[in-house]
Amino acid sequence: MNTFEKIYKVVSQIPKGKVSTYKKVAEKVGIKNARIVGFALHANKYPINVPCHRVVSVKGELTGYAFGGVKKKKEILKKEGVTFLINKVNLKLHFYRFPN
């Protein structure tokens, strides 16, 4: 399994109503550079199975989304029940902790 496939497997575990960060996904996969997670998600061909919209910055900010931009990303997250504090995801309520 290559690095992108590992990232997709981890991201596919994030349930509706929850988010994780590029940094946490990178840590879970065992890579040091969280930007690689962003590269993988930008190349994601299966957004239904790999919900890349559920990955946000370490501060809860929305970053690029290849399937309609940041506005679309926010719209999808809101439909899933994610709440925001100004323009950031409320990480206290919605941060997903991966099982060990």
C-alpha positions in Angstrom: 0.0 0.0 0.0 1.5 3.4 -1.0 1.4 6.5 1.1 -1.7 8.0 -0.7 -3.6 4.8 -0.2 -2.7 4.8 3.5 -3.9 8.4 3.8 -7.2 7.5 2.0 -7.7 4.6 4.4 -7.2 6.8 7.5 -9.4 9.6 6.1 -12.2 7.2 5.3 -12.5 6.4 9.0 -13.6 10.0 9.9 -17.3 9.8 10.6 -20.0 12.4 9.6 -20.1 15.3 12.0 -16.4 15.0 12.8 -13.2 16.3 11.4 -9.5 15.7 11.7 -6.5 17.7 10.8 -3.8 17.3 8.1 -1.3 17.0 10.9 -3.2 14.2 12.7 -3.8 12.3 9.5 -0.1 12.5 8.7 0.8 11.3 12.2 -1.6 8.4 11.9 -0.1 7.4 8.6 3.5 7.8 9.9 4.7 10.7 7.8 6.2 13.9 9.0 5.0 16.3 6.3 1.3 17.1 6.6 1.4 18.7 3.1 1.6 15.2 1.7 -1.9 14.6 3.1 -3.1 17.7 1.2 -1.5 16.5 -2.0 -3.1 13.1 -1.6 -6.6 14.6 -0.9 -6.3 16.9 -3.9 -5.7 13.8 -6.0 -8.6 11.9 -4.4 -10.7 10.3 -7.1 -13.4 8.9 -4.7 -14.7 11.7 -2.5 -17.7 9.6 -1.5 -15.6 6.9 0.0 -12.7 9.2 1.1 -14.4 12.2 2.7 -11.5 14.7 2.2 -13.9 17.5 3.2 -13.5 16.3 6.8 -9.8 17.3 7.0 -9.0 20.8 8.1 -6.0 22.8 9.3 -4.7 22.4 12.8 -6.5 25.6 13.8 -9.8 24.3 12.4 -9.6 26.5 9.3 -11.0 25.3 6.0 -8.4 25.0 3.3 -8.6 24.1 -0.4 -11.2 21.6 -1.6 -10.8 20.1 -5.1 -14.6 19.4 -5.4 -16.0 22.9 -5.3 -13.8 25.1 -3.2 -13.9 26.1 0.5 -17.5 27.4 0.3 -18.6 23.9 -0.8 -16.5 22.2 1.9 -18.2 24.4 4.6 -21.6 23.7 3.1 -21.0 19.9 3.2 -19.7 20.0 6.8 -22.6 22.0 8.0 -25.0 19.5 6.4 -23.2 16.8 8.4 -23.8 18.8 11.6 -20.4 20.4 12.1 -20.6 23.8 13.8 -18.3 26.7 13.3 -16.9 29.5 15.5 -16.6 32.4 13.1 -14.8 30.8 10.1 -13.2 27.8 12.0 -14.6 24.4 12.8 -15.4 24.1 16.5 -12.7 21.5 17.2 -13.7 21.1 20.8 -17.0 19.5 19.6 -16.1 17.9 16.3 -12.4 16.7 16.4 -12.2 13.0 15.7 -9.7 11.0 17.7 -8.5 8.0 15.8 -8.4 4.7 17.6 -4.9 3.4 18.4 
